[in-house]
């Protein structure tokens, strides 16, 4: 059984997916699985994904490729990955972003050391003007204060969170299919609420790509 499952939803990201997958397959954590879920892409995303995986033969057995028969949206795609995940901990990564090579090892070791249900980290915002480090909510041993600060913070990202699978299943949590924008906020706050122990790795380990003009964030009216 892998210690960490990383769920990656895919939809029309052929220009970005190679960098994402390369950063995932180069992780220093060995005991890990990658679940790629294609939501009926109409471009060459899946072909680029397979080509990239083939460059890492030692990781091929850890890469699981799933596909929808029709387009279901981001939340449903994440839930398909969640239902297939075998890891003790669940992580999410958007396919137009990328991660630090030590991200999941650092977060998993923090979880084990502190016996945490959830570990979260800071985020690197990649913009046309350069990369800016955004600090997520400061850690506090007072859980109520931590959750309040987290809700009030600018960036409450599911992708910067590593959570025990048991927190999902024991509390019947999944991504909400009735929400198109900020659905990760809806889920992440509930994960924090139900977690018994929370820790933080105070480093920018996730790279949020603001250069992708086709992302949901850029299509808001």
C-alpha positions in Angstrom: 0.0 0.0 0.0 1.4 3.4 -0.9 1.8 6.0 1.8 0.6 8.9 -0.4 -1.8 9.0 -3.4 -1.6 12.1 -5.6 -4.8 12.8 -7.6 -4.4 14.7 -10.9 -7.5 15.8 -12.9 -6.7 16.3 -16.6 -8.7 18.4 -19.1 -7.1 20.1 -22.2 -3.7 20.9 -20.6 -1.3 19.7 -23.4 0.8 22.8 -23.0 1.4 22.4 -19.3 1.0 18.7 -18.3 4.6 17.6 -19.1 6.0 20.0 -16.5 3.4 18.9 -14.0 4.0 15.2 -14.5 7.8 15.5 -14.5 7.7 17.3 -11.2 5.5 14.5 -9.7 7.6 11.6 -11.0 10.8 13.2 -9.7 9.5 13.2 -6.1 12.0 12.2 -3.4 9.2 10.2 -1.8 9.4 6.6 -3.2 6.2 5.0 -1.7 3.7 7.0 -3.7 1.1 6.5 -6.4 -0.2 8.9 -9.0 -3.8 8.8 -10.2 -4.3 10.7 -13.5 -8.0 11.1 -14.4 -8.8 12.4 -17.9 -12.1 14.2 -18.1 -12.5 13.7 -21.9 -9.8 16.0 -23.1 -10.1 17.1 -26.7 -6.4 17.9 -27.2 -3.2 15.8 -26.9 -3.1 15.9 -23.0 -3.2 12.1 -22.6 -0.6 11.5 -25.3 1.8 13.9 -23.6 1.0 12.3 -20.3 1.9 8.8 -21.5 5.0 10.0 -23.3 6.2 11.7 -20.1 5.5 8.6 -17.9 7.5 6.4 -20.4 10.6 8.5 -19.6 10.4 7.2 -16.0 10.2 3.4 -16.3 10.8 2.9 -12.5 7.6 4.9 -11.9 5.3 3.3 -14.5 3.7 0.8 -12.1 2.9 3.7 -9.7 1.0 5.7 -12.3 -2.7 4.9 -12.7 -4.5 6.3 -15.8 -8.3 6.6 -15.6 -10.7 8.2 -18.0 -14.3 9.4 -18.0 -16.6 8.4 -20.8 -18.1 11.9 -20.9 -17.0 15.3 -19.5 -18.1 15.5 -15.8 -16.2 18.5 -14.5 -13.4 19.1 -12.0 -15.1 17.9 -8.8 -16.3 14.7 -10.3 -12.8 14.0 -11.8 -11.2 14.5 -8.4 -13.8 12.2 -6.8 -13.0 9.5 -9.4 -9.4 9.7 -8.3 -10.3 9.6 -4.6 -12.4 6.4 -5.1 -9.4 4.7 -6.6 -6.7 6.0 -4.1 -5.0 3.4 -2.0 -2.6 5.6 0.0 -2.9 6.4 3.7 -2.8 10.1 2.7 -4.4 12.0 -0.2 -2.9 14.9 -2.1 -4.3 16.8 -5.1 -2.3 18.4 -7.9 -3.8 20.4 -10.8 -2.4 19.4 -14.1 -1.3 22.9 -15.2 0.7 23.4 -12.0 3.9 21.7 -10.6 5.4 20.9 -7.3 8.8 21.0 -5.5 10.7 17.8 -5.8 10.6 17.2 -2.0 7.0 18.3 -1.4 5.3 15.0 -0.6 8.2 13.6 1.4 8.4 16.7 3.5 4.7 16.8 4.1 4.4 13.0 4.8 7.3 13.0 7.2 5.8 16.0 9.0 2.5 14.1 9.3 4.2 11.0 10.7 6.3 13.0 13.2 3.4 14.9 14.5 0.8 12.2 14.1 -1.2 14.7 12.0 -4.4 14.1 10.0 -3.6 17.1 7.8 -0.4 18.9 6.8 -0.5 22.0 4.7 2.2 24.3 3.2 2.7 27.7 1.6 2.3 28.3 -2.1 4.4 29.8 -4.9 2.3 32.0 -7.2 3.7 32.0 -10.7 2.7 35.2 -12.5 3.8 37.1 -15.6 5.8 39.4 -13.2 7.6 36.5 -11.6 7.1 34.0 -8.8 5.7 35.3 -5.5 5.5 33.2 -2.3 2.1 33.4 -0.6 2.0 32.3 3.0 -1.1 30.3 3.9 -2.7 30.7 7.3 -0.1 30.7 10.1 0.0 27.5 12.2 -1.6 27.6 15.7 -2.0 24.8 18.2 -5.4 26.2 19.0 -7.5 24.4 16.3 -10.4 26.8 16.4 -8.1 29.8 15.9 -6.3 27.9 13.1 -9.5 27.1 11.2 -10.8 30.7 11.6 -7.5 32.1 10.3 -7.5 29.5 7.5 -11.0 30.5 6.4 -10.1 34.2 6.5 -6.8 33.8 4.6 -6.5 34.6 0.9 -5.5 31.2 -0.3 -7.3 28.1 1.0 -6.0 25.6 -1.5 -6.8 21.9 -1.6 -3.6 21.4 -3.6 -1.4 22.5 -0.7 -3.0 20.0 1.7 -2.0 16.4 2.5 -4.9 14.7 4.4 -5.4 11.2 5.8 -7.8 9.2 3.6 -9.7 8.3 6.8 -10.7 11.9 7.3 -12.4 11.8 3.9 -14.1 8.4 4.4 -15.0 8.7 8.1 -16.8 12.0 7.4 -18.2 11.2 4.0 -16.2 14.0 2.3 -15.6 14.5 -1.4 -15.5 17.4 -3.9 -18.8 19.1 -4.4 -20.1 18.6 -7.9 -22.6 21.5 -7.6 -19.9 24.1 -7.3 -17.7 25.3 -10.2 -15.5 27.9 -8.5 -13.8 27.6 -5.1 -15.0 24.0 -4.7 -11.6 23.3 -3.1 -12.4 25.9 -0.4 -15.6 24.0 0.3 -13.8 20.7 0.8 -10.6 21.9 2.4 -12.3 23.8 5.2 -14.3 20.7 6.0 -11.2 18.5 6.1 -9.6 21.0 8.6 -12.8 20.9 10.7 -12.8 17.2 11.1 -9.1 16.7 11.5 -7.9 15.9 15.0 -4.4 17.2 14.6 -3.0 19.6 12.0 0.5 20.6 11.1 2.2 22.9 8.7 5.4 22.8 6.6 6.2 26.6 6.4 7.7 26.4 2.9 6.4 27.2 -0.6 6.3 23.7 -2.0 3.5 24.1 -4.6 3.7 26.2 -7.8 0.4 27.7 -8.8 0.4 28.5 -12.5 -1.3 31.8 -13.1 0.1 31.8 -16.7 -2.5 29.3 -18.0 -5.1 31.6 -19.6 -7.5 28.7 -20.2 -7.9 27.8 -16.4 -11.2 28.3 -14.5 -9.6 31.2 -12.7 -9.2 33.1 -16.0 -12.7 32.4 -17.3 -14.7 34.0 -14.5 -17.1 36.8 -15.5 
